[in-house]
Amino acid sequence: MNSAGHSEATAPRGLELTPFRGLRYDPDRVGSLAAVTSPPYDVVVRPDGLHHLQDADPYNIVRLILPQATTPSARNEQAADTLRRWLDEGVLTTDPVPALYVYEQRHADGMLQRGLIGTLRVSEPSAGVVLPHEDVMPHIVADRAALMRATRANLEPLLLTYRGDGTAAEIIEHSVGQGPLLSTTTEDGFSHRLWSITDPAEVARVQADLARSQALIADGHHRWATYLRLRAEHGSPGPWDDGLVLLVDTARYPLRVRAIHRLLHGLPVAEALTAVEGLFRVRRLEVPLDRALDALADASAEGNAFLLAGDGAFHLLDRPDPALLARTVPADRPQAWRTLDATVLHATLLDQVWHIPEDDPTRIAYIHDTAATIEKAERDAGTAVLLHPVREEVVRDLARQGVTMPRKSTSFGPKPASGLVLRALDL
């Protein structure tokens, strides 16, 4: 079985991973490799986080993935100009031969993740090769597409998982016994190492192994949708047929799954609580964050539960009115989807109770960091909605059925650091 639960034999074709000539920072031209990296673009949400990365090094990758200018077109042209300048100046250099890259992330807490970075043939979900599990927001896809068009580059890999434990995994293990291309430790405590696989025979063995596999999109649904859009625009064959990915074999290296929280602008906690009166059980918790999250986990084990914050306390919402759920949650989906916390949050609370459009960035933000969500809610007099993570097997089961989860339902990790290897489509 693959990571999405499909039999490998059912796939009309499997994963097609291709070597490419990576763009990498010249370590002699930057302060340090750690100083030029960034989390993925959608994790850098706070202005202070963006400014911190910009100040870390004048060549930090955030200047490409999140350029700052007054208009979208100006931002994209700025990113394209910056990329050209860094190439001309030799800040970014092209590896001499195409390669698949072995990427390792390791943390002192015991987390170890290894995978392969390469360019993957883009395919529609109907092909059953790369399976999404979340919906996407059109305005974000349009934004990423405009950036990729302007730069003609894949600036950061998205994260896919598969289950193999075969030849590709063996070659990865052999590669990490050699000297790495680069090694650095970022301020979040993760060490990062990169190796290249250039031997044609080894590449062929990896490709033959992956050709029997399917993948689940763990992180990067909007970028995958962007790859699909750009491929359709440019036609085939060409460089837009493939997109930059990191493939992780979760049979060897299981990922962690965390929740993505919601920040509701313009909705004070008091108003949010008034609106749910009589529809959910509500309990005020005067406890530290860790204990509040423990209470959320306990409540989630029994049914739908949410933790509201933003007024200096925590408010646990659970035991929703069954009649409310029957009235608001679509009945044309599997039971596993209908009972998701994210489903109830979007279909019931956001849509019917609080009347907040899920795709309006002026009303709602999606934030990975729990403390940052609470902090911003308190500063802006809004409401933080904290969720408990979805179990990985639920994600796989729904993807197997072709059912997508509500937007931003999960956060798989660790995510690949941006800035270690890029892909220029013209090379």
C-alpha positions in Angstrom: 0.0 0.0 0.0 1.2 3.5 -0.6 0.9 6.5 1.8 -2.6 7.3 0.6 -3.8 3.8 1.1 -4.0 2.8 -2.5 -2.6 -0.5 -3.8 0.5 0.3 -5.8 -0.7 -1.9 -8.6 -3.8 0.3 -9.2 -1.7 3.2 -10.4 -1.7 3.6 -14.2 1.9 4.9 -13.7 3.9 5.9 -10.7 6.1 8.8 -9.6 8.4 10.1 -12.3 11.3 11.9 -10.5 14.0 13.5 -12.7 17.4 14.9 -11.8 18.0 18.6 -12.3 20.8 21.1 -12.1 20.2 22.7 -8.7 20.8 26.3 -7.9 22.6 26.7 -4.6 24.1 29.5 -2.6 27.9 29.9 -2.8 28.8 29.7 0.9 31.7 32.1 0.3 29.3 34.8 -0.8 26.8 34.7 2.1 27.1 35.2 5.8 26.2 31.5 6.5 23.9 29.0 4.8 21.6 29.0 7.8 21.3 32.8 7.5 19.9 32.6 3.9 17.3 29.9 4.6 13.7 30.4 5.5 10.6 28.3 6.4 8.2 27.8 3.4 6.5 31.0 2.3 3.2 30.2 4.0 4.8 29.7 7.4 6.4 33.2 7.4 3.2 35.0 8.5 4.2 37.6 11.0 5.9 40.9 9.9 8.5 40.6 12.6 9.3 37.1 11.3 9.7 38.5 7.8 11.9 41.3 9.0 14.0 39.0 11.1 14.7 36.9 8.0 15.5 39.9 5.8 17.9 41.2 8.4 19.6 37.8 8.9 21.4 38.2 5.5 21.0 40.5 2.5 20.7 37.3 0.4 18.0 35.5 2.5 15.7 33.5 0.3 12.7 35.3 1.7 13.5 38.1 -0.7 12.6 35.8 -3.5 9.7 33.8 -2.0 8.0 36.8 -0.3 9.3 40.0 -2.1 8.1 43.2 -0.5 6.7 46.0 -2.8 3.6 48.0 -3.1 1.8 46.0 -5.8 1.7 42.3 -6.7 3.2 42.9 -10.1 6.0 45.0 -8.6 6.7 42.3 -6.0 7.0 39.6 -8.7 9.3 41.8 -10.9 11.4 42.6 -7.9 11.8 38.8 -7.2 12.8 38.2 -10.8 15.3 41.1 -10.8 16.8 39.9 -7.5 17.1 36.3 -8.8 18.9 37.5 -12.0 21.2 39.7 -10.0 22.2 37.0 -7.6 22.9 34.7 -10.5 25.0 37.4 -12.3 26.9 38.1 -9.1 27.5 34.4 -8.4 25.6 34.4 -5.1 23.6 31.5 -6.5 25.5 29.0 -8.7 24.3 26.1 -10.8 25.5 22.6 -10.0 27.6 21.3 -13.0 25.5 18.1 -13.7 21.9 17.1 -13.1 21.3 15.3 -9.8 18.7 14.0 -7.4 19.4 15.4 -4.0 19.3 13.5 -0.7 18.0 15.9 2.0 18.3 15.2 5.7 16.7 17.1 8.6 17.7 16.1 12.2 16.7 17.6 15.6 18.1 17.0 19.1 14.6 15.8 20.1 15.2 12.7 18.0 13.4 13.7 14.8 15.1 12.4 11.7 13.8 12.9 8.2 15.4 12.0 4.9 14.1 12.3 1.4 14.8 13.0 -2.2 14.6 16.3 -3.9 14.0 16.3 -7.7 11.6 17.4 -10.3 8.4 15.4 -10.4 6.1 15.0 -13.5 3.0 17.0 -12.8 -0.3 15.0 -12.9 -3.9 15.6 -12.2 -5.5 14.1 -9.1 -7.6 11.9 -11.4 -4.4 10.1 -12.5 -4.1 8.7 -9.0 -0.3 9.3 -8.8 -0.1 12.4 -6.6 -3.1 12.7 -4.3 -4.1 16.0 -2.6 -6.0 15.9 0.7 -6.9 19.6 1.0 -8.7 22.2 -1.0 -6.9 25.3 -2.2 -7.6 29.0 -2.2 -7.7 30.4 -5.8 -6.1 33.8 -4.8 -3.1 32.0 -3.3 -2.6 29.8 -6.4 -2.8 33.0 -8.6 -0.2 34.7 -6.4 2.2 31.8 -6.6 1.7 31.3 -10.3 2.5 35.0 -11.0 5.7 34.7 -8.9 6.8 31.5 -10.8 6.0 33.1 -14.2 8.1 36.1 -13.3 11.1 34.2 -11.9 10.8 31.2 -14.2 11.9 29.2 -11.2 10.7 26.8 -8.6 12.0 28.6 -5.5 11.2 26.0 -2.9 10.2 22.3 -2.9 6.8 21.1 -1.7 6.6 18.1 0.5 5.2 14.7 -0.7 5.1 11.4 1.1 5.0 7.9 -0.2 5.5 4.4 1.3 8.2 2.3 -0.3 11.1 1.1 1.9 12.7 -0.3 -1.2 15.6 0.5 -3.5 15.3 4.3 -3.3 15.5 4.1 0.5 18.6 1.9 0.3 20.3 4.4 -2.0 19.4 7.2 0.3 21.0 5.4 3.2 24.1 4.7 1.2 24.4 8.3 0.1 24.4 9.7 3.7 27.6 7.7 4.4 29.4 10.1 2.0 30.5 13.7 2.6 27.6 16.1 2.1 27.4 19.0 -0.3 26.4 21.2 2.5 25.7 21.1 6.3 24.1 23.8 8.4 22.0 24.2 11.5 19.1 26.7 11.6 18.0 28.7 14.6 15.0 26.3 15.1 17.5 23.6 16.1 17.3 21.5 13.0 20.5 20.5 11.2 20.3 20.2 7.4 22.5 18.1 5.2 22.4 17.7 1.4 24.0 15.1 -0.9 23.7 14.6 -4.7 23.0 11.4 -6.6 24.5 11.8 -10.1 25.5 8.3 -11.1 23.2 7.3 -14.0 22.8 3.7 -12.7 21.8 4.8 -9.2 19.4 7.4 -10.6 17.8 4.7 -12.8 17.4 2.4 -9.9 15.7 5.2 -7.9 13.4 6.0 -10.8 12.4 2.4 -11.3 11.6 2.0 -7.6 9.5 5.2 -7.5 7.6 4.2 -10.7 5.7 1.8 -8.5 4.6 4.4 -6.0 2.0 7.0 -5.4 2.4 10.1 -3.2 0.3 12.1 -0.9 0.8 15.9 -0.8 1.8 16.6 2.7 2.6 20.3 2.4 2.3 22.5 -0.7 -1.2 22.0 -2.1 -1.2 25.6 -3.5 2.2 25.1 -5.2 1.1 21.8 -6.7 -2.1 23.5 -8.0 0.2 26.2 -9.4 2.3 23.6 -11.2 -0.9 22.3 -12.8 -2.0 25.8 -13.8 1.4 26.7 -15.4 1.7 23.4 -17.2 -1.8 24.0 -18.7 -0.8 27.5 -19.8 2.5 26.5 -21.4 1.6 23.2 -23.0 3.8 20.2 -23.3 6.5 19.1 -23.6 8.6 21.6 -21.6 10.1 22.5 -18.2 6.6 23.3 -16.9 5.7 19.6 -17.1 7.6 19.1 -13.8 7.8 20.7 -10.4 10.3 20.8 -7.6 9.4 18.4 -4.7 10.8 16.6 -1.7 9.7 13.0 -1.5 9.8 11.4 1.9 9.3 7.7 2.4 7.2 7.5 5.5 7.7 3.8 5.9 11.2 4.8 7.0 10.6 8.3 8.3 7.1 9.1 9.6 6.2 12.7 9.6 4.6 14.7 12.4 1.1 16.1 11.9 0.1 19.3 13.5 -2.9 21.6 13.3 -3.1 24.9 11.5 -5.0 27.4 13.5 -7.4 30.2 12.5 -7.2 33.9 13.4 -10.5 35.7 12.9 -10.1 39.4 12.3 -12.9 41.7 13.5 -14.6 39.1 15.7 -13.9 39.7 19.4 -13.9 36.6 21.6 -17.0 37.9 23.5 -19.0 38.1 20.3 -17.8 34.7 19.1 -18.9 33.2 22.4 -22.3 34.9 22.3 -23.0 33.5 18.9 -22.3 29.9 19.9 -24.4 30.0 23.1 -26.7 27.1 23.2 -25.0 25.5 20.2 -21.9 24.2 21.9 -20.9 23.5 25.4 -18.6 26.3 26.4 -16.1 26.2 29.3 -13.7 28.9 30.4 -10.3 27.6 31.3 -8.0 29.7 33.5 -4.9 27.6 32.9 -1.6 27.8 31.0 -1.5 27.1 27.3 -0.1 23.6 27.6 -2.9 22.5 30.0 -5.5 24.2 27.7 -4.2 22.2 24.8 -4.4 19.0 26.9 -8.0 19.8 27.6 -8.6 20.3 23.9 -7.0 16.9 23.1 -9.2 15.2 25.7 -12.3 16.8 24.3 -11.3 16.0 20.7 -11.1 12.4 21.6 -14.8 12.5 22.3 -16.0 14.6 19.4 -15.6 18.0 17.8 -13.8 20.5 20.0 -12.2 23.9 19.6 -10.2 26.3 21.8 -10.9 30.0 21.5 -8.4 32.6 22.7 -7.7 36.3 22.4 -9.1 37.8 25.6 -6.5 36.5 28.1 -8.3 33.2 28.8 -9.1 30.0 26.9 -12.6 28.9 26.1 -13.2 25.2 25.2 -16.0 24.6 22.8 -17.3 21.0 22.5 -20.4 18.8 22.4 -22.0 20.6 19.4 -25.8 20.4 19.0 -26.4 17.3 16.8 -29.3 19.2 15.1 -26.9 22.0 14.2 -24.5 19.6 12.6 -27.2 17.8 10.7 -28.4 21.2 9.3 -25.0 22.7 8.4 -22.6 19.9 7.5 -23.0 18.5 3.9 -24.3 15.0 3.9 -22.8 13.9 0.6 -19.4 13.1 2.0 -18.0 10.1 4.0 -18.6 10.1 7.7 -14.8 10.5 8.4 -15.0 13.9 6.5 -18.3 15.0 8.1 -16.8 14.5 11.6 -13.6 16.4 11.1 -13.0 19.4 13.3 -12.0 21.4 10.3 -15.2 20.4 8.5 -17.4 21.5 11.4 -15.3 24.7 11.9 -15.8 25.8 8.3 -19.3 24.5 7.5 -20.9 25.2 10.8 -19.0 27.9 12.8 -17.4 30.0 10.1 -20.2 29.8 7.5 -23.4 29.6 9.5 -22.6 30.9 13.0 -19.9 33.6 12.6 -20.5 34.3 8.9 -16.8 34.6 8.0 -15.8 33.7 4.4 -13.0 31.1 4.6 -11.3 32.7 1.6 -11.4 36.3 2.7 -7.9 37.2 3.9 -9.2 40.4 5.5 -11.4 38.3 7.8 -9.4 35.1 8.4 -5.7 34.1 8.6 -4.2 30.6 8.8 -1.3 30.3 11.2 0.9 27.3 12.1 2.3 28.7 15.3 0.0 28.4 18.3 1.6 31.2 20.4 1.7 33.5 17.4 -2.0 32.9 16.7 -3.0 33.8 20.3 -0.6 36.8 20.5 -2.0 38.3 17.3 -5.6 37.7 18.4 -4.9 39.5 21.7 -3.2 42.4 19.9 -5.9 42.8 17.3 -8.9 42.1 19.5 -9.8 39.1 17.3 -10.4 35.5 18.0 -7.9 32.7 17.8 -9.4 29.3 17.0 -7.0 26.5 18.0 -7.5 23.0 16.6 -6.3 19.5 17.6 -4.3 17.7 14.9 -5.9 15.2 12.6 -4.6 11.7 12.7 -2.4 10.8 9.7 -4.4 7.6 9.0 -7.6 9.7 8.6 -5.8 11.9 6.0 -4.7 8.9 4.1 -8.1 7.3 4.1 -9.9 10.4 2.8 -7.2 10.9 0.1 -7.7 7.3 -1.0 -11.4 8.0 -1.5 -10.7 11.1 -3.5 -12.2 13.4 -0.8 -10.3 16.6 0.0 -10.3 18.0 3.5 -11.2 21.7 4.2 -8.4 24.2 3.5 -5.4 24.3 5.7 -6.6 21.2 7.8 -3.1 19.8 8.5 0.5 20.7 8.9 2.9 17.9 8.1 6.5 18.3 9.2 9.3 18.9 9.5 8.9 21.0 6.3 11.9 21.5 4.0 13.9 24.6 4.6 13.7 27.0 1.6 17.0 28.2 0.2 19.1 25.0 0.2 18.4 24.1 -3.4 16.3 25.9 -6.1 15.4 25.1 -9.7 15.6 27.5 -12.6 13.4 26.4 -15.5 15.7 27.7 -18.2 18.6 25.5 -17.2 
